[in-house]
Amino acid sequence: MSEPRVEQTGWLELSDVERSLAELRGLDAQGSVRATTLNLVVHCGKEDGADATERVLEEIGGSRPLRAIVITPTQGAPRARVSSTCWAGPAHEVCTERIAIRGARAALPSAVTSLLVADLPVFVWWRGELPPEGDAVLGEMIEMATRMVVDSDEAGLDAVARVERLASGLADLGWARTAAWREAIAALFDGRKQRRALDHLIGIDVKGPPSEAALIAGWLRSRLHRQVGLDNTRATRLNRVELLCGDERFLIERSGRYGHGTARGPGLPERTVSLASPATAALLAGELDRLGAERPFGPALEAAA
């Protein structure tokens, strides 16, 4: 894909946002089209979070045309800076829109509501820690969301479980990071002998982020309908899962830098498995393709938290 064309304004009054976006789309002599399939609202607690969000949106690119509204609590009345990013297509350019809003925290939800594209789903991505129970701003954001996206690695499982009770179709990027590991674990027990060993699973030993380790344990508890113990050695990413099935041990372990690892267990030849660590942009893009919650997530979260 060729380099995108980016046009951006300075800081504006909210009332000038739609007019400015229309002007930006009209700057191309060949013509550009507005191709918006969803609204993505991103709450950033700090300005460096807004900068990181911009990089994620750039990585998603034109594959999912959207209106992104990135909000950062500061002081004063909300003001906005708008940009249009366009990618060359066969007949015309396809453009997505970004609106950055800064202002008093209590005023941000109403500012967002006034700028949503009507009749399209609203994804709300709350970055970082979640506020305490009863927070009015979080409540308003949940109310406007078709789907809420959080990250238990940043917010903690207890806070995510609290929000999951309020938000329909909650998505957790921490849960999404465990997908390849859950698939590899399930594959270990495809054989009849290994399935019998699974009946004796008493605990797992995980080297990785605590929330992801707890979610894997919660997933196993919810699927097997019994308690499964957890030992966790902290690490910045998942590197190792060992399953203790009575006297037998099954192991999945990352090897090297290339998203691969090995899986082995009693009666099984050692085999290579894919253990990719998707970037945040890829994880978020995957969640934007779904309108409902992933069915195993709720029971796994409940059993984990």
N, C-alpha and C positions, 0 to 999 in steps of 0.2 A: 504494500500500500504506500502511496506517495505521501510526502510530508503534508500534514493538514495546514489549511490556511486559518489563522486565528485573528479575530478582530476583537478589540476590547475597549470599553469606555472607562472614564474615571468614575468617582463616586457620585451617585445620583439620588434624587428623591425617589421614593417607591413609585410615585405616580408617573415617573418618566421611564420606567423599566420597559413596558411593552413597546412603546414608541421607539426606544433605542434599539431593542432587539430587531424590530422590523427594519430599521435603517441598516443595521449590520448585515442582515440577510440580503439586503438590496445592493450591497457594495460590489457584488460580483457581476461583471459585464455579461458573462455567459448565463447567468441566472442560477439561483440556488433554491432548494426546496426545504421547507420545514418538515422534518420527518420525526415526529415525536410519538413514541409508543408508550411512554410511562413518565411519571414524575418521580424523581429521586431526591428526597430531602435528607441532608446530612447535618447532624448536630455535632459540632466540634467544640469542646470545652476550651481550647486554647488556639491561638493563632497558628502555632506550628502544626496543629492538627489540621487546620484548613489548608496549609501548604501541602501536607502529605495527602490530603484528599484530592487536591488538584492533580497530583501525580497519578493517583489511582484512576481518576476519570480519564486522564490522557491515555493510560494503558488500555482501558476499556474501548476507547476510540469510537469509531463510527459503527461498530458491530451491533450496538444497541442504542439506537437514537432515543435520546431522552432530554427532558428538561431537568437539570440538576440545580437544586437550591441549597447552598452551603451556608449554614448559619453559625455565627460565633458571637456569644454574649460579650458585650463591652458596656459602654456608657452612652447615654443619650438616645435620641430618636433614631429608629432604624434607617439606615441608608444602604444603597445597593451599588454594586459594580457588576456590569453584565458583559458577557463575552459570547461569541459565536465561533464554533470550530467546525470547519467544513472539510470534507474529504471528497476527492474527485471520483465521480461515478461514470458509467458508460455514456449517459446522456446529459447529466447535470451533476452538480455537487449536492451532497447530502450534509445537512448542517444540524448539529445539536447545540443546545443552549445551556449556559451556566449563569447562575445568579448568585453572587456572594452577598450576604446580608450581615451587617454588624449593627448592634444596638442593644438597648436594655433588654435583659433576658425575658422579662414578663411580656414584652411586646412582640417577641419573635414569632410565636405561633400564629398570631393574627396576620403578621406580615407575610408569612408563608402562605396562609390560606388565600390571601388576595392574589397570589401569583401562580397558583396551581393551574395547570391545563385541565379544563373541565372534562369529565367523562373518561378519564384515563386513571389506571391504578396508581396509588401513591405508596411508594416504598420509603420508609423512614429508617435510615441507618444512624444509630446512636453510637458514636465513637467514644471509647474510653469508659470511665466509671459511670455507673448509673446513680441518679440521685436517690435520696431516701424515699421510703414509702409515703405516698400522699403528696408528692411534689406536683404542683399544678402544671408546670410546663411539660413535664414528662406525660402527665395525664392527657393534655391537649394533643400532644404529638401522637400518642397511642390512638386517640379517638379519630384522628384524620387518616391514620395509616390503613391501607389495604393489607400491608405486610410490614412487620417490624424486624429489623436486622440488628443484632448485637454481637458482641464478641466476649465469650466467657473467659478467655485468656486475659482480657483487660478488666472486665466488670466483676468477675467472680461468679461461681455457680449459684450462690444463695440469691444474689441480686437478679440473676437471669431467671431463676425459678419464680421469684416474686413477680417479675414482669410477664412471664409466660402465662400466669393466671389471668392477666388483664388483656393481653394482646393476642388476637387471633392470628394464627399462621406465623408464629415467631420463628425466625431463623437465627442460628448461632454459628458464626464463622469458626468458633472453636470446635464445634461438632463436625462441621464440614471438613476440617483438617484431619479428622480421624477416619474418613471414609475408606481410604486405601488400606488402612490397618484393619478395619472391621472386615473388609472383603478378604484380606489375607488370613485372618483368624478363622472366618467361616470356611475357607477352602481347606484349612488343615483338617477339618472334621467331616469331609465328604465321604470318606470310607466307612464301612460298617464297624470295623474294629475301632477306629478313631471316635466314632459317635458313641460307642460304649464307654470309651475313656472320658468323654465329655460329661457323662453322667456322674463322674467322680471329681469334677472340677471344684476345687475348694478355694482357690485364690489366684491372683495374678500379681506379677511384679513388673512395674512399668517404669522405664526411664523416659521422662518427658515432662511437659507442663502439667501441673497438678490438676487443672480443670479437665484437660484432655484425658488424663489417666482416669479421673473419676467418671467421666462420661463413658469410657470403654467399659469400666467395671459396671456402671449403671446399665449399659446396653446388655451385657451378659446376664446381669441379675434379672432384668425385665424379660429377656427372651427365655431364660431357663426357669424363671419363677422360683428362685431361691437365692439365698445370700451367697455372695462371692467376695472373699476378702481382697484387700488391695494394699500393696506396698508400693510406694512411689519414691523414686529418686529424681529430684528436680533437674530439668534440663530445658534449654530454650526451644527444643522441638522434639517430637517423638523419635526415639532412637532404638527402643527395645521393648518388647512385650513377651514375658514368659508366663505360660499358663501351667499351673500345678494341678494335675489330675491324679489324685492319690499319690502313688509312687512314680508316676510318669510325668515327664515335662515336655512341653511343646514350646518352641521358641521362634520368634520372628525378630530379626535384627537388621537395622540399616547398615549398609556397607558402602563406603565411598561417598562421592558428592553428586552422583548422577541419578538420584531418585530410585535406586534399586536396593534390594536387600535379599536376605536368605530366610527361608522357612524350613523348619525341620521338626521331626518328632518321631516317637516310636513307630516302627513299621513304615516309615516314609523316607524316600530318598530326599536329600537336601535339594531344594529348588530355588530358583531366582524368582522374586516377586517384585512388582512395582510398588514403590513406597514414595511416590512423588510428594513434594511439599509445595503445593500451588501458591502462587503469589496472591496477595490480598485482592488484587484486581480480578483474577480468575475466580476466586471464591465468591466475590460479590457478584460478578457477572452470572455465575451459575444460579445464585439465589434470585436474581432478577428475572430468570426464566420460569420461576415457579410462583404461583399465587397462593398455594396452601402450604401448610407445614409438612415436613417429611414425617411420615407416620411413626417410625420408631423413636423419633426424637423426644416426644413428650414423656413416654414411659421411661426412657433412659435417663432423662433429666430428673424425673421424680425419684428414681432409684438411686441416682448419684448424689443428689442434694439432700 
